[in-house]
Amino acid sequence: MFALVLGENDLVRALGRAGIVSVVVRDADDPIRHSRFVREVVPRSALLEQPRYEGAPLFYDSDAALDYVSGERDRLAALYRFVLPEQALLDDLLDKGRFQALADRAGLPVPRARRVSATDADADLRFPVIVKASPHRDRRWSEVAGDSKVLLVDDPRALRDVVARLDGTGVDLIAQELVPGGEDRIESYHVYVDDSGAVVAEFTGRKIRTAPLEFGMTTSLETTDEADVAELGRTVIERIGFRGVAKLDFKRAPDGELHLLEINPRFTLWVHAGAAAGVNLPAIVYADLTGRPRPPVGRARPGVRWIWPSADAAAARESGVPLWRWLPWALRAETNSSFALTDPAPYIRGRLSGRRR
């Protein structure tokens, strides 16, 4: 059994737990080629220009990979099998302006937001707000905002200043009310919905730390067993008629209310922790795509952790956690983005070559 993978170690290792090896679409010298779960690495040309694996299940786990699969949807669908929402819904989820309109139509519990521009920057919103690029960040955004995914704005005057700085770049801007609290208040719902609309498998989780500490990339996380997150996640999925794999991010306000921040319609790094917790979303999708019996699906075990070791060590230090306390905690994590006792070669080769996460 094998799968074509546009993705990273976490997706490869989740598939590997189910005995599924990967043919990974990467550079020939990428350390992932040394994984015990990888048959070979192939260039992207092997997918369409010189197809070698017609009929294979195709998996993807990043925004860039999702953009590629979506953009080449018809050509790829003629050669491979994969799960992807209908195009109109996919566009609604990926474009932040369209997502806000979808939320309004479907009655989704998102924070209040509106488009802002140089001629209309006086948002009728409660401050502070965060400003996001729509449909997504690109070079034009980065030239002004750097690596930040969002910009935090404290008052109307500051909002007008941000809009003025980004005016003329061609980037559409969305201002959204900030839900109070740190990144550790972001909880997520992970789900696979089959073609009939049935929720086949699901689990919940929460972020522990990010880098930077505000609006950063996840550096550590854990699975949970939060009934209200799962219930609201199912409600959202049903209201929008979703089919496929998704991660729904919620933020829990100080009063306990959950606010939907975004829906990522793809596999994510979370699948590794989910598989270790007993809910292997990629393996279940693989079974459906290949006509095999689905593996047993139970309730995910809470408390299974994933870390990005080097980044989380820095994030822990920044948040006041000393190394002597962080290190034993990190060593007990069930999954991580780099080193694995069951699959050490990618990490070791990456260290030797200087290519490591």
N, C-alpha and C positions, 0 to 999 in steps of 0.2 A: 504494500500500500504506500502511495506517495502523493504529495500535493505540491503544486506550484505556489511559491510564497514570495510576495513582495513585502518583506517584513524583517523583523529583528529576532534576537535570541528568544524573547519571551513567547512569541507565537510559535516559533520552531520547537521550543521545548514543551509547550502545551500539546502540540500535535505528537511530539515524540513520546510523551507519557502514554499515549494511546497506541503506540506502535506504528505511527505514521511518519515516514521519513519525508524530508523536504528537498525539493529542487528550488534553490533560492535565487531570485533575480537580483544579482549584485555584481560589483566589480570582482574580477577574477582573483585579486589578491586580498579580498576581505577576509578577516580571521574567521568569520562564521563558516567558511568552507571546511574548517577543521572540526566542526561539531560532529559528534557521533550520530546526530539525528539528521545530518545533511548528506544527501547523495552526491550533489554537485552544485556549483553555482553557474548561472548562465547569464549572458547579457540580455538586456531588454529586447533586443532584436530577435531573440529566440522565441518571443511570444507572438509577434505578428509578421515580421519580415521573413524569418526563417523558422516557422513553427515546428517544434520537435515533439511536443507532448499534447497533441490534440486529444480532447476529451477529459483532460485532467481537471480535478477541482482546483480552483484558484482562490487564494486567500490574500488579504491585504490589511495592513495595520497602521497606516499613517495617513495624514491629510494629503500628502503628495501622491501616495499610492491610490487613494480614493479618487482624487482628481483624475489620475491617469485612467483608472478603470471606468469611471463615469464618462470621460471624454471619448474613450474608445469602446464604449459599451457594446455597440452592435457588432463590431469586428471581433471583439473578444468573445462575445456570446456565441458566435458561430464556431468557435474553436474550443472553448472551455466552459466549465460549469462553476457558477458562483452565485452568491446571494447578494442582492442589491435592491433597495426600495425602488418603487416607480420613480421615473425621472422627475416628474413635477414635484413630488414630495421631497425627493433628494435635493432639488434646487431650493425648496423652501427651508430645508434644514441647514444648508450650507451658507446661504446668504442671510446675514444677520437682520437686514431690513425685512426680507420676506419671512424670516422666522418670527419676527414680532407680529407681522400681519397674520400668520398662521395661528399664533398664540391667541390673538384677539378673536379670530373666527372660532377656534376650538375651545375657548375658555380655559387656556392653560395657565397655571399659577406662576407666571413670570413676573419679575420686578417691572415697574412702570418704565417705559422707554419711549424715545422718539428720535427721529432723524433731526440733525442739526446742520446748519450751513452758515456761510458767511452772511447771508441775508436773513437768516432766521436762527439766531443762536440763543435767543432768550427762552430756553426750555422751561416748560411748566412742570418742573420736577422738584422733588425734595432733594436738597444737597446734603452730603456729597454725592456725586455721580461718577460713574466710570464711562470713558469714551472708548468706543471700539470701532475698528475699520469694517466696512461692509463692501463686498461680501466677505473678504478676509484680508489679513495683513499681507503686504508685499513690499517690494523695495521702496516704494514711495512712502509708505508708512514708516519703515525702518529708518529712512533718512531723517525723519523728524523725531520719532519716538524711540529709536534704538531697538533693543531686544524686547522691550516691554510689550506684553500682549494687550494691555489696556493702559489708559492714562487716568489717574485719579484726580478729580477736580473738586475743589471744596466750595466754590461759590460761582454765581453767574458771571462775574467779571473774569475769573480764571477760565471759565468755559469759553467765553468769547475770545480769550487769548489763544487757547488751544485751537479753536476753529480757524482763527486768523493764520496761525502757523501752518495749518494743513490745507488752507484754501489754495486752490490752484494745482494741487497734486492730482486731482481727479479721484481721490478716495472719498467715498461716501462715509459719513460718520453717524454713529448711533450713540446717544447719551442714555445711560440707564441708571436708575437709582441704586445706590449701593446697599446691599444687605449687610448689616453690622456683623462683625466677628471676623476671626482669622480664617486662614485656609483650612485649618483642621475642622471647621464647621461644614466643609463641603462633603456631602455624602452622595453616593452614586448607586444607580440601579443598572444592572447588566442583564441583557435578555436576548434570547433567540426566539423569534416568532416565525413559524413555518408558513407555507403558502396558504394554508387554510385559515390563518389568523390565530392559531392556537399558540399560547405561550408554552414552549417546549421545555425551556430551562431558564433559570434566573438565579441571581444572587445579589447581595448588597455589599457596599464597602464604604470606607471613609479615608480621606487623606490624613496623613500624620504630619508631614512636613513638605515644604516646597522650597525651591531656590530660584529667585530670591524668596524671602518669607512671605511677601505679598505678591499675589498674581503671578507666581512663578511656576516652573515645571515641577511635577511631582517627584520627590526624592524618596519618600516612604509612604506606605499605605497598608491597610489591613482589611480583610473581609469582616463583615458584620452580620447581624441577623435582626435587622430593623424592619418590623412589620409595616410601619407607616410609610417607609421609603418604598418597599415593594408594592404596597397597595396603590400608592400614588403613581408609581412607575407604570403599573398595569393600566391604570386609568388613562394616563397620557397616551400610551401606546394604542389603546383602543380608540380614543377620540380622534387620533390622526390616521388611523388605518394602517399602521406600520407593519411591514413585513421585512424580515432580515435580522441582522445583528445590530445592537445599539448599546451605547452607554449614555445614560441620562444623568447629568450632574444637577444636584440640588444643593442649596445652601440653607442650613437651619438657622433661622433668626433666633435672637435671645428668648422670644416667647414660645419657641418650639415649632413655629410654622415653617413649612418647607417651601422654598421658592425655586422654581425650575430655571437653571441658568442656560443650559444648552443640551442638545442631543447630538451625539456623534454616531453616525450610522455606519460603523465599521468595527473590526476587531481592534483591541487596544492592548497595552502592556498588562492590563488587568487580567487577561485570560490565563496568564501563568499562575497567578495566585488563586484564581477561581478553580483551575484544574487541580492544584494542590489541595484545595478545600473540598473537592469532590464534585464540582460542576465544570466539566470540560467543554466549553462552548464550541471550540473549533472541532473537536472530535465528534460532537453531535451533528454539527453542520456537515462534516465530511461524510458521515453515515447517510444523511439525507441526500447529499449530492451524488453518492455512488450507489444508492439503493441497498445499502447494507442495514442490518438491524441497528437501531440506536443503542448506544451503551446505556447502562442503568443511570437514571437521573434521580438523585436524592436532594436533600437539603444541604446547602453549603455549610461547612464548618466555620464558625466565626473565629476571628483571631489569627488567621493565616496572614503572614506579613510578606511584603515585597519591599526591597530597598534597592536604591542606586547607590552603592557604597560610598564612592568618593564624594559625590555631591551631597549625600545625606550626612556624612561626617562634617562637612562644612556647614550645612544647614543647622545641624544640631549644635555646633559650636556657636553659630550666630544667635541661636535662640537660647543660649545659656546652659546647654547640656554638656558637661565635661566629657572628655574622651574616655576616661576610666569608667564612666557610667554608660556611655553610648556603645562602646565596643562589645561588651558581652551581650547587650541587647541586640546589636546588629548580627552577631554570630549565631543567634538563635532564630533569625529570620528564615522562614521556610523557602523563600525564593528571592532571587535578586537578578539584576539586569546584566551581570557580568559573570562572576565566578560561580560555578556549580560543581560540587563534588562528583556528580554523575556525568558531567559534561565539561571538564576543565580546559580542554584544548583551545577553544576560541579565546579564552581569557589569557592563557599562557602565551599563545602565538601573538595575540594582540600586544601584550606587554613587550615581547621581544622585538616586534616590528615597529613599536611606537604608535600603533593604531589601537586604541582602547577607549572604552567609554568611562 
